[in-house]
């Protein structure tokens, strides 16, 4: 955050000098000088993320540690040694060449990086730990999720409400934030506050996304139907 703020300040100052600054030697504006030399400029090299590699062991709290800061990983990696790339801005954890998780690198004392998704299974087993979980305190929730939590607390006792909330977060982990948030908003509008209700809406949305779309011209009310209003029954006279 500190480096980002400094870079933003530097960028604003450079833009100010470019648009408002005057070159003392030539008396020309910096903007004019830039337009004159632009044809001679070469392209910037492709951005590169410099850093260092390390093999770090995941502790019993599902974290690997670098420079006194801890970064969470899924539970299945407890005790494993994972290859990790540490740059100035990120900590990226790999398993056999695949990215397990990427954290923003921490610089503030006692500010570990814990992802709530990594601890949902444990919290489901011990829902009373929600009140003390550092991962929960670090997590940010949408307005709809806060509304869901409030409705659950008003309908169920605390433990049951928290269990249902954790189950809802597990639905989000399975289907992704975007589809989950769309489904959650619909579910809340129709009074659905359980994880099963939200999951059912998510699945319906996914089916709708993959189903072939019917054009307006194919709708029944727009189809041309040839209806014969007069019938010739003379051929049946011989049967009478």
N, C-alpha and C positions, 0 to 999 in steps of 0.2 A: 504493500500500500504506500509506503514511504517513497520507494523508487518510482512508482507510478505517478505520484503527486509531483515529484521533482521533474520527471520527464514531461509531464503535462505543462508545468510552468516553463520549462525550457522551450517547448514547442510554441507556446503562446508568445514568448518573447522573440523568438526567431521570426514568427509571422509578423509581429509588430515592426521589427527592423526591416523586413522585406517590403512591407507595404508603405511604411511611413519614413524609413531611414533615408538619409542623403549621404552620398560619398563625398568626403571633404576634398579629395584631390581633384575630382572631375566636376563636382557640383551636380552630378546627375543623381537621380533617385536610384535606390537599390533595385527597385522594380524594373526600371529601364535597363540598368546594367545586366540584370538577370536575363532579360529578353534578348540582349545582344550576345551574351556568351552561351545561351542555351544550346545552339547548334553544335558547340564544341564539347559539350558535356557528354560523358559516357554513362551508361547505365550503372546503377548501384549493384553490387554483387548480391546474389540470393541470400536471404537472411539465414543465419546459422545459430543454433542454440548450443553455446559452449557449456561444457560441464565435465563432471567426472563420473566414473562408474564404480560401483561397489557391490559386493555381495553381502546382504544384510539378513540376519536371522529374525524371524517373526517370533515375538515373545508370547506368553500365555494370554496377554490382553489383546492379541491380534494386531500388534503394532510392531513396526520396525523403527529403529531409532537412528537419527543422523544429527550430529552436532547438538545434542541435548534436546532435540524435538522429536516427537513420536508421530508416526503416520499410520493410519489404520489400513488393514486389508481384510478380505473375507475370512471367516473362521476356519475354513478348510486348510489355510496356509499356516496355521499355528505350528511352530517348530521347523518350518521349512526355511531354506536359504534362498532368497530371491535376488536376482540381478536388478540393480536399481541405478537409474541415471539421475544425478543431482545437478541441476543447473541453477542459475541465479534466481529463476522464477518458479521452477517446478521440481517436483520429485516424482519420477515416473517409475513404477514397479512393473517388472516383466516376469513372465513364467514361460519358459521355452520359446522366447521370441514374441509372445503375445502380451499386449498390455493388460495388466491386472487392474490397475487404477493409477490415476494421475492426481496428485495433490498440488495445491499452490504451496510453494516453499514458505516455511514459517521463520520469522526473525524476532518475534516478540516473546519474551521470557514466559514460560509456563503456558504457552499457547499451542497445544498439540492440535493436529489436524485429524479429526475423527468423523468418518462418514456414518450417518445413522443407518443407512442400508446394510452396513456390515454387521450390525448388532441386533437386527430385528428378530432373528430366530431366538437369541438368548433372552431378549425382552419379552417375547411371547411366553417363554417358560417362567420368567420372573417379572411379571408386569409391575409389581410394586417398585421395581428398580427405576422405573421411568422418572420418578420424582428426583432421583439422585444422579441419573445418567448424564455424563458430560457430553456424550454424543447427541443426546436430545437437546441439551442446552445450546449446543453449537448449531443445531439444525435450524433452517429457515423454512417456514410453511406458508403456503398461499392463504389468501383470505377464505377460500372455500374449505381448506383443511381445518382452519381455526373454527369455522362454522360447524363442520362435521364434529369436531371434538366437543364443542359446546353442546350440540344436540345430543350426542351420546351420553355426556355427563348428566344432562337433564332427564334422560330416559332410564339409564341404568345406574347401578351403584358403581363407584369409582373403579374398582378392579375390572368388572365386566366391561365397562366403557373403554378403559385403556386397552384391554385385550382386543376389542373390536377395532379400535383405532390402529393398533399395530397391524392387524390383519389387513386393514385398508392400505396401509403403507406397503405391505408386502405385495398387494395387487399393483400398486404403482411401480414397485421394483420389477415386477414381471412384464408389465405392458409398456412401461415408459411414462415419463411425466406428461407429455402432451396428450396422449390418448386418455390417460387417467384423469387429467384435469377436465377434459371435455366431458367425460362420463360422469365425473363427480358433480359437476354443475347441473347436469340433467337430473341425476339421481336426487340431489337436494331439492330441486324444484318440484319433484313428484313425491317428496317425503321419504325417499330411500336413503337410509343412513348406515346400513350394514355393509360389510365387505362383499358379501354375496350379491347384494343388490347392485353395488357399483361395478363388480366384475361382470355381471350380466349385461349391464349397459355398455361396458367397454367392448364386449364380444359382439353385441349388436352393431355398434359403430364400425367395428372392423369388418363385419360381414357386408355392411352397406358400402364400405370403401372398395371392397373387392368385387361386388356384384356388378354385372354389366348395366350400364345406364340406358334407359328406354327413352328414345327421342320423343319430343312432343307430338310429332306426326303419328307416332305409333300408339298413342293413348286411345282408348276405346271411343271417347267422345269425338276424336278427330279422324277416325277411320271412315272411309267411304264404303257404305254397305248398299249393294244393289238389291232393293226389295221390290218384288213384283206384286202389284196391288190387284191385278185382274187375272183370273184364271179361266182357262177353257176346259169345261167339264164334259163337253159333248162326246168325247171318246168313251165315257162311262155309261152312255145311254143304253148300250146293248146289254148291260148287266141288269137293267131294271125290268 
